[in-house]
Amino acid sequence: MLVQDRSTPKPSKPHLRKPPYLPSDRFSEPKNLDFSTWVSENLYKIVTITLLVATVAALFFLRNVGDTAALLCFESRSKELEKIAYPEINWNSIPSIIDKSSPYASFRSERWIIVSVSTYPTDSLRKLVRIKGWQVLAIGNSKTPSDWSLKGAIFLSLDQQSNLGFRVVDHLPYDSYVRKSVGYLFAIQHGAKKIFDSDDRGDVIDGDLGKHFDLELIGEDSKQQAILQYSHENPNRTIVNPYVHFGQRSVWPRGLPLENVGEVGHEEFYTQVYGGKQFIQQGISNGLPDVDSVFYFTRKSGLEAFDIRFDEHASKVALPQGMMVPLNSFNTIFHSSAFWAMMLPVSVSTMASDVLRGYWGQRLLWEIGGFVVVYPPTVHRYDKIEAYPFSEEKDLHVNVGRLIKFLVSWRSVKHRLFEKILELSYLMAEEGFWTEKDVKFTADWLQDLLAVGYLQPRLMSLELDRPRATIGHGDRKDFIPRKLPSVHLGVEETGTVNYEIGNLVRWRKNYGNVVLIMFCSGPVESTALEWRLLYGRIFKTLVIMSEQSNVDLAVEQGQLDQVYKYLPKIFDRFTGAEGFLFLQDNTILNYWNLLQADKTKLWITDKISESWFTVPTTGNNTDWFAKQADMIRKVVNTMPAHFQVSYKESSPGEQSLAFCTSEVFYVPQRFVRDFADLVGLVGNSDIHHKVAVPMFFMAMDSPQNFDSFLSTMIYRTELPSNNASSFYSAQVPAVHPWNVSGEPDFIKLIRIMATGDPLLLELF
């Protein structure tokens, strides 16, 4: 064996072993052990050791520092292993899916409203069911009560959804609104031509979708008029805030890149485009519009709910190719040519799902020559949010700006729309905007569309890569948006203006969605404008009625004896109102004291004995009351059970009649339909206003549930002859009676009311 060179060897013990036999040369003179001789004799050993040390050092270096080429190679190999698989689909052999499991297999409708439900039916959802010509489809999830039901709506539970045979069901989370994708397919399978993507928190203004959106795009009923369009002059402008166009410069929609929030100037000019291909129609929401959590937390000054209003008279506005706008899933109409764009991605947060869908869909919409149009306020959504999920919006605040740039620059050479859709979804996953889950989801979504009979639209020539046409002076259209009251950054509005205007802001915020209906017995020619100036600042609108109509002053005709019969028509004109307050001009309303009233309850003067009392219907001089009581009994006998039971529990009895002077009363939105139904039961009967109104109120609800707000009003049967102002008080909600027959009387009234609202002295 090889014996290593070592220092002076230790001698062996002679008694243990004998020295071996060695050749004679082994005992020759020792060699010279200088350094050069040692190196020359051990060179191969030195080289071997040096190579070994170098190898160990190199391995150690790579392990701790990392060689760039080696790491790149490793990363490349990792990516190759994680590469997303491109779905392979045989588009020509997709079997049909026919509804055989649901009770609605034979049902067909062209117009659908689709909502996701997690709680029992809301008032807003009940109103959606009443919209004529539209079928509501409610999609359940794991949070939905098992006994959920609503007359007029189709409900699909989780079990029913799983039995429909759609591929997409396997990808959907159990507890999310994105299960609406099943609803879209179900509606298409059952004849849908138009789908209103909605939620159960918004009321359609006036209860008529056709009044706000363009429902017919072709044919005799279509509106082929020119539509205002954002200018395409600046090719670098790829996103706009539509809220500026509708009067709110300081508000921005969820999904708008935060770097674009500061773009608040109005357009230098617009262009025009002819309608017919606005396949996606986005509505604006009053109340709580579609805002993100950044806006919600920085603009909200306290616990008071948002009630933001947009310009209902502003023209609708279209988006040209190359320009996008945030879209949502609760106030948007999709026409059949854009049904493919309704797919809600499943691998992103719920607050980002519909926004990412909107940008993805808009880009693909250009491939078929379609465009998006944004419409003036179409719904009113109530701000009842308890916790705004900021963490759910991370996908928006981080990626949306980059996504828009990616989409605008994307091009495809595929020859069919569905192939382009799949390709774009795949590339979006590669870019990290969503994951492979949505690539697979897209593939199944497209196959399900074909399986339920959907025909993919034809491709159109894309205009993005063409030289942009020069916009001539005659092509420029001017539109200056109104500047509506803004929502300021972290500032109480009442702290930025004087005290009086601050009060007005609070009153307007509280009652700006209540309609005041006023009946004038006096000469309206000399008082109508003054009434509007006095009360019109506080309420949503002031409807004035009188014995004689006056078109110039917008005074409507009505008879006080049966004025209640006119109210349902007014209710129908303002379906988005929170309630309706009726007032006769002989009663003064101290509106600054209305803040203490409950707008969800009925108000009437039932606690004031001079106004609400019981009249016997037997005895002398009761012929008129007896006839009224007889008509009341006939109406009560035709009432549905809930009205009849409520009335009989509160009525004074068969031999008596409830009588109320009814100068002032309030009907909240939740009782509007009941009031109208009761008026319908009266029909042509000659029941007097002072008898009908108390009957209605007792049938709608128990008097113990009425708001007692009006019980403190000053009420006298006659006006004092000496000094009328002596019994006025600014501390009560209302004062009766009062007489205003001309301008001098009105000036006196304003001076005395100024003790409660000093700003009146500056306005009049």
C-alpha positions, 0 to 999 in steps of 0.5 A, a space after each residue: 500500500 501507499 505509505 504517506 510521508 511522515 516525520 521521524 518514525 518511532 522505532 519498533 520494540 525489538 522484543 516484539 518483532 524482528 526487522 524485515 529483510 530489505 535490499 542493500 540499497 535501502 541502507 544507502 546514504 539518505 537523499 537531500 530533502 531540500 524544498 525543490 527536491 520535495 516538490 519535484 518528487 511529490 508533484 503529482 500529489 500536489 496537483 491532485 490535492 489542489 484539484 480536490 480543494 478547488 472542486 470543494 471550494 467551487 461547490 461551496 461557492 455555488 451553494 452559498 452564492 449561486 452561479 447565475 447560469 446555473 440558477 437561470 437554468 434551474 429556473 427555466 427548468 422549474 418554469 418548464 415543469 410548471 407550464 400551464 397546459 393549453 386546453 384542447 377542445 374539439 369544437 365540433 363535437 360538444 354534446 347538447 345540454 338539455 334541462 331535464 332536472 328542473 321544474 322549468 324545463 319547458 319555460 322560456 323567456 327572453 328577458 332575465 334578471 339574475 341575482 345571487 342570494 345569501 339571505 331571505 328576500 329583500 325589499 329590493 328583490 321583491 321590487 325586481 320581481 314586479 318589473 313587467 316582462 322580466 324573469 328573476 332568477 335567484 342563485 343560491 349558495 352555501 349561505 342561502 337559507 334552505 327554505 328560501 322562496 319568493 313568488 315570481 322568482 325562479 330559485 336554484 339551490 346548490 343541489 339544483 345547480 349541480 343537477 343541471 349538467 353544466 361543466 362550470 359547476 365543478 369550478 365554482 366556490 360554494 359561498 360566492 356570488 360568482 355562482 351566477 355563472 350557472 344562472 347565466 347558462 340557465 337563462 341562455 338555455 331557456 331563451 334569454 336574449 337580454 340579461 340584467 346582471 343585478 343584486 338584491 340591494 338596488 331598486 330600479 328607478 321608476 321600476 322600468 328597465 326599458 326607460 333607462 337602457 336600450 333594450 332593442 338594438 335592431 328592428 322597428 323598436 330599436 333606437 338608432 340615434 347617435 350616441 355621445 362617445 369619448 374622443 379617441 384623439 389621444 391614443 394613450 388614454 386607455 381608461 376613463 372615470 365615467 362618474 365625471 361625465 355624470 356630475 361627480 368629479 370626486 367619486 371614482 368607480 371600483 376598478 379604476 386604477 388609483 393613478 387615474 383618480 385625479 383626472 377630474 377635468 371634463 372632456 374637451 370634446 366628444 364624438 358620436 357613434 350610432 347605436 346598435 352594437 352597445 352589447 354591454 350597457 353599464 348603469 350608474 347607481 345613485 345612493 351608494 355607487 360602485 366605489 372601492 374601499 379606498 373611496 369608502 373609507 377616506 370619503 366617509 365622514 362618519 356613520 351616516 350612509 352615503 347618498 351620492 346622486 348623479 345627473 339623471 339628465 346627462 346623456 349616455 356615453 359610449 367607449 371607443 375601441 382602445 378605451 375602457 371603463 370599469 364594469 360591475 355585476 349588479 347594474 349591467 345589461 348584456 345583450 346576446 352578442 355579449 353573453 360569452 363576456 359574463 363569465 366570472 373568474 374564480 381564482 381572484 377575490 370576489 371584489 375583483 372578479 366582476 371588474 376583471 371580467 369587465 376589462 377582459 370582456 371589453 377587450 374581446 368585445 372589440 373583436 366583434 365590433 361591439 362597444 360599451 355604453 354608460 347610462 345615467 342613474 338606473 338604480 338606487 342602492 342603499 348604503 348598508 355596508 357594515 365592513 368594506 372588504 379592503 383585503 378583497 380588492 388586492 387584485 384590483 389595486 395591484 394589477 388593474 393598471 398593468 392589466 389594462 395596458 396588457 389588454 390594449 396591446 394584445 393581438 390574436 390571429 385566431 379565426 373564431 371568437 371562442 378561440 380568441 377568448 381561450 387564448 386571451 384567458 391562457 395568456 392572462 394566466 401566464 401573466 399572473 392576472 388570474 391562474 390556471 383555474 380560470 383557463 380551465 374554467 374558460 374552456 368549460 364555460 365556452 363548451 357549456 355555452 355551445 352545449 346550451 345552444 349559444 351561437 358565437 358571434 362573427 369576428 369584425 375587423 379591429 380598428 386599433 391598428 388602423 390609422 386613426 381618423 382625424 376628428 374634424 371640427 364638425 365632428 366635435 360635440 360639446 357637453 359640459 357636465 353638471 357639478 353636483 355636490 361632491 364628497 370631499 376627502 375626510 372633511 365634514 361638509 358642515 365644517 367647510 361652510 357656514 352654520 346655516 348652510 351646514 344645516 341645510 346640507 344635513 336636512 337635504 341629506 336626510 330628506 333628499 330622497 323623500 317626495 313632498 306632495 302639497 295640496 294648495 287650496 289657496 291661489 297657486 298663481 301667487 304662491 306656487 313658486 314660493 312653496 317650491 323655494 321653501 320646500 324644494 331645497 329639502 325634498 327630492 321634489 315638490 309635487 303641487 296639486 290644486 283644484 285647477 291645474 296650471 301647466 306653466 307652474 307645473 301644478 297638477 289638478 286634483 280634488 281634495 275630497 278624494 286626493 288619496 286617489 291621485 297619490 298612487 300615480 305620483 308614487 309610480 313616478 318616483 319609485 326610487 323615493 324613500 317615502 312620500 309626505 303629504 301636506 296641505 297648504 294650511 299646515 306649516 312644516 318645520 322641516 328642521 325638526 324632521 331629523 327625529 322622525 323614522 322614515 321607515 314608519 307611517 306618520 299621521 296625527 292619530 295622537 292629536 285628539 283634535 285631528 283624529 277622533 271617532 264619530 258615531 254612525 247612529 243617532 241624529 245628524 249622522 246621515 253623511 257619516 253613516 253612508 261613509 261607514 257603509 262604504 268603509 264596511 264594503 271595502 273592508 269586506 273585500 280586503 285581503 286577510 292581512 289588511 282586514 285583520 289589521 284594520 279590525 284590530 284597530 277600528 273603533 267598531 261597527 257603530 263608529 267611524 275613524 275620522 282624521 283631518 289628514 292635513 299631514 301624513 307620511 307613507 314610507 316606501 315599504 307601504 307604498 304598494 299597500 297604499 296603492 292596493 287599498 286605493 284600488 279596493 276603494 275604486 269608484 266609491 265616494 269615500 272622503 279623504 278624511 275617512 279613507 286615509 285613517 282606514 288605509 293607515 289602520 289596514 296597513 299597520 297597527 297605530 301603536 307602530 306609527 311614528 309619534 313624531 307628529 304628536 307634538 305639533 301645534 294643532 288648533 281647529 281655528 286660526 287665532 283672529 288677533 295675532 296668528 304668529 303668537 302660537 307659532 313655535 320653531 320647536 315643533 314639527 308642524 303648525 296648524 292652521 296657517 293661511 298663505 293667500 299671497 306674497 305678503 302672507 308668504 313674507 310674514 311666514 318666512 320671517 317667522 320660520 327664519 327662527 328655525 332656518 336663518 338662511 331663509 332671510 337670505 333666500 327670500 
